[in-house]
Amino acid sequence: MSARAYTAGALPRGSSASRSPQGGVRAPLLAAALCALALVLVWAVATHVEAFRVRDAELLRHFALIEGERINRAARVLLHLLNPVQYTIWAVAIVLFALARGEWRLAPAVAVVMALAPLSAEVLKPMLAHPHVGFGLTVGAGSWPSGHATAASALALSAVVVTPSRWRMLAAALAAVFMLAVGIALLIRVWHMPSDVLGGYLLAMLWTALGLTAVRASERIRPARPS
């Protein structure tokens, strides 16, 4: 992600790399637009389509029936990692790792993503509150999108972004496992509807895409000086 200086003649004239060594803003900006569209669609369907609302509740009930002390303990421990203090520790560690790698643009970008993503979830919850189909389970009306799913995804995606490219595929796989595990834990504990969890994933992806867009735009406007 960091800007790289190219000496004259190091690349063929007119090559795409010589025109934009840092990468363009189009891809992350398009990803952000798609995430925003998906967020609107998920909320609209989860709120206004009765068949989906029923299916949402049925899926939650299946997860709620999962029993076992070890499973429930694991779910509690996993969600505890996302409490404010623990979340802050993980976020600071990710930012410090980015700074240690010399990613002076990327570090503040992921810091903003990890701060604003869960905050925006908390702002949206009361604004978009709607009653759920119960089936004997109680999830509050102001539950969409899931703040825990948003926070977990913001951490995971930020960690992937600051990981060196040679390890990024592994980091992405681990991030996906972590995000999925947190989502399942939320459903087992009956803290959120499945649609809430999906909304949290999408909200974190939206913020991450916007962060990458800002980084790439800054690289284009003010390229890093040759070392």
C-alpha positions as CSV (number, residue, x, y, z in Angstrom):
1,M,0.0,0.0,0.0
2,S,2.9,2.4,0.6
3,A,4.0,4.6,-2.3
4,R,7.1,3.5,-4.2
5,A,9.4,5.7,-6.2
6,Y,10.4,4.6,-9.7
7,T,13.6,6.0,-11.3
8,A,13.5,7.2,-14.9
9,G,13.7,4.4,-17.4
10,A,13.0,1.7,-14.8
11,L,9.7,1.0,-16.4
12,P,8.5,1.2,-20.0
13,R,7.2,4.6,-21.0
14,G,3.4,4.6,-20.9
15,S,3.1,1.5,-18.8
16,S,0.2,1.4,-16.3
17,A,2.7,1.0,-13.4
18,S,4.5,4.2,-14.3
19,R,1.3,6.1,-14.6
20,S,0.0,4.9,-11.2
21,P,2.4,2.9,-9.1
22,Q,0.1,3.2,-6.0
23,G,-3.0,1.8,-7.7
24,G,-6.2,3.6,-8.6
25,V,-9.1,4.6,-6.6
26,R,-11.7,3.1,-8.9
27,A,-11.6,-0.5,-7.4
28,P,-12.1,0.5,-3.7
29,L,-14.6,3.2,-4.6
30,L,-16.6,0.7,-6.5
31,A,-16.4,-1.8,-3.6
32,A,-17.7,0.9,-1.3
33,A,-20.6,1.7,-3.6
34,L,-21.5,-2.0,-3.8
35,C,-21.3,-2.4,0.0
36,A,-23.5,0.6,0.5
37,L,-26.1,-0.8,-2.0
38,A,-26.0,-4.2,-0.3
39,L,-26.5,-2.6,3.1
40,V,-29.6,-0.8,1.9
41,L,-31.0,-4.0,0.3
42,V,-30.3,-6.1,3.4
43,W,-32.0,-3.7,5.7
44,A,-35.0,-3.2,3.3
45,V,-35.5,-6.9,2.9
46,A,-35.1,-7.7,6.6
47,T,-37.5,-4.9,7.5
48,H,-40.3,-5.2,4.8
49,V,-40.2,-8.7,3.3
50,E,-42.3,-10.9,5.6
51,A,-40.9,-14.2,4.2
52,F,-37.4,-13.1,4.8
53,R,-38.2,-11.9,8.3
54,V,-39.6,-15.3,9.2
55,R,-36.7,-17.1,7.7
56,D,-34.3,-14.8,9.6
57,A,-36.0,-15.8,12.9
58,E,-36.1,-19.5,12.0
59,L,-32.3,-19.4,11.3
60,L,-31.7,-17.7,14.6
61,R,-33.8,-20.4,16.4
62,H,-31.6,-23.1,14.9
63,F,-28.5,-21.5,16.3
64,A,-30.1,-20.9,19.6
65,L,-30.8,-24.7,19.9
66,I,-27.0,-25.4,19.7
67,E,-26.1,-26.6,23.2
68,G,-23.0,-27.5,25.0
69,E,-21.0,-25.9,27.8
70,R,-17.8,-25.7,25.7
71,I,-19.6,-24.1,22.8
72,N,-21.2,-21.5,25.0
73,R,-18.0,-20.8,26.9
74,A,-16.1,-20.4,23.6
75,A,-18.8,-18.0,22.3
76,R,-18.6,-15.9,25.5
77,V,-14.8,-15.8,25.4
78,L,-14.8,-14.8,21.7
79,L,-17.3,-12.0,22.2
80,H,-15.4,-10.8,25.3
81,L,-12.5,-10.0,23.0
82,L,-14.6,-7.3,21.4
83,N,-15.4,-5.4,24.6
84,P,-14.3,-1.8,24.5
85,V,-10.9,-2.2,26.3
86,Q,-9.9,-5.3,24.4
87,Y,-11.1,-3.8,21.1
88,T,-9.0,-0.7,21.7
89,I,-5.9,-2.9,22.5
90,W,-6.3,-4.8,19.2
91,A,-6.9,-1.7,17.2
92,V,-3.8,0.1,18.6
93,A,-1.7,-3.0,17.9
94,I,-2.8,-3.0,14.3
95,V,-2.0,0.7,13.9
96,L,1.4,0.3,15.5
97,F,2.1,-2.6,13.2
98,A,1.3,-0.4,10.2
99,L,3.6,2.3,11.5
100,A,6.4,-0.1,12.1
101,R,6.2,-1.1,8.5
102,G,6.4,2.5,7.4
103,E,2.8,2.7,6.3
104,W,2.3,6.4,7.2
105,R,-0.8,6.8,5.2
106,L,-2.4,3.5,5.9
107,A,-2.0,3.6,9.7
108,P,-4.3,6.6,10.2
109,A,-6.7,5.3,7.6
110,V,-7.2,2.0,9.5
111,A,-7.4,3.9,12.8
112,V,-10.3,5.9,11.4
113,V,-12.0,2.7,10.0
114,M,-11.7,0.9,13.3
115,A,-13.0,3.9,15.2
116,L,-15.9,4.9,12.9
117,A,-17.2,1.5,11.8
118,P,-18.5,0.4,15.2
119,L,-19.5,3.9,16.1
120,S,-21.7,4.2,13.0
121,A,-23.3,0.9,13.8
122,E,-24.4,2.3,17.2
123,V,-25.7,5.4,15.5
124,L,-27.7,3.4,12.9
125,K,-29.3,1.0,15.4
126,P,-32.0,3.4,16.9
127,M,-32.5,5.1,13.5
128,L,-33.3,1.8,11.7
129,A,-35.0,-0.1,14.6
130,H,-37.8,-2.5,13.6
131,P,-39.5,-5.4,15.4
132,H,-38.4,-8.9,14.7
133,V,-40.4,-12.1,14.3
134,G,-39.8,-13.8,17.7
135,F,-40.5,-17.6,17.7
136,G,-40.0,-17.3,21.5
137,L,-36.7,-15.6,21.1
138,T,-36.1,-12.0,22.2
139,V,-33.9,-9.6,20.2
140,G,-34.4,-5.9,20.6
141,A,-35.8,-3.8,17.8
142,G,-32.7,-1.6,17.7
143,S,-30.3,-4.4,16.7
144,W,-29.4,-3.7,13.0
145,P,-26.6,-3.7,12.2
146,S,-24.7,-5.7,14.8
147,G,-22.0,-3.6,16.5
148,H,-20.1,-6.7,17.5
149,A,-20.0,-8.1,13.9
150,T,-19.0,-4.6,12.7
151,A,-16.2,-4.3,15.2
152,A,-14.9,-7.8,14.5
153,S,-14.9,-7.2,10.8
154,A,-13.3,-3.8,11.1
155,L,-10.4,-5.4,13.1
156,A,-10.1,-8.3,10.8
157,L,-10.2,-6.3,7.6
158,S,-7.8,-3.7,8.9
159,A,-5.3,-6.5,9.9
160,V,-5.5,-7.9,6.4
161,V,-4.9,-4.4,4.8
162,V,-1.7,-3.8,6.9
163,T,-0.3,-7.3,6.4
164,P,2.6,-7.6,3.9
165,S,1.4,-8.8,0.5
166,R,3.2,-12.1,0.7
167,W,1.1,-13.0,3.7
168,R,-2.1,-11.3,2.8
169,M,-3.9,-14.4,1.5
170,L,-3.3,-16.2,4.8
171,A,-4.4,-13.1,6.7
172,A,-7.5,-12.9,4.6
173,A,-8.4,-16.5,5.3
174,L,-7.9,-16.1,9.1
175,A,-9.9,-12.9,9.0
176,A,-12.8,-14.6,7.3
177,V,-12.7,-17.4,9.9
178,F,-12.7,-14.9,12.8
179,M,-15.6,-12.9,11.3
180,L,-17.6,-16.0,10.8
181,A,-16.9,-17.3,14.3
182,V,-18.0,-14.0,15.8
183,G,-21.2,-14.1,13.8
184,I,-22.0,-17.6,14.9
185,A,-21.2,-16.7,18.5
186,L,-23.7,-13.8,18.3
187,L,-26.4,-16.2,17.0
188,I,-25.7,-18.9,19.5
189,R,-26.0,-16.3,22.3
190,V,-29.1,-14.9,20.7
191,W,-27.7,-11.4,20.7
192,H,-28.6,-10.6,17.1
193,M,-30.6,-11.7,14.1
194,P,-28.6,-13.2,11.2
195,S,-29.5,-10.1,9.1
196,D,-28.0,-8.0,11.9
197,V,-24.7,-9.9,11.6
198,L,-24.7,-9.6,7.8
199,G,-25.3,-5.9,8.1
200,G,-22.3,-5.6,10.4
201,Y,-20.1,-7.4,7.9
202,L,-21.2,-5.1,5.1
203,L,-20.8,-1.9,7.2
204,A,-17.2,-2.7,8.1
205,M,-16.5,-3.6,4.5
206,L,-17.9,-0.2,3.4
207,W,-15.7,1.7,5.9
208,T,-12.6,-0.4,4.9
209,A,-13.2,0.3,1.2
210,L,-13.6,4.1,1.9
211,G,-10.4,4.0,3.9
212,L,-8.5,2.4,1.0
213,T,-10.0,4.9,-1.4
214,A,-8.7,7.8,0.8
215,V,-5.2,6.2,1.0
216,R,-5.0,5.7,-2.8
217,A,-6.4,9.2,-3.5
218,S,-3.7,10.7,-1.2
219,E,-1.0,8.7,-3.0
220,R,-2.1,10.1,-6.3
221,I,-2.4,13.7,-5.1
222,R,0.9,13.7,-3.2
223,P,3.2,10.8,-4.1
224,A,5.8,9.8,-1.6
225,R,9.2,11.4,-2.1
226,P,12.1,9.1,-3.3
227,S,14.1,7.8,-0.3
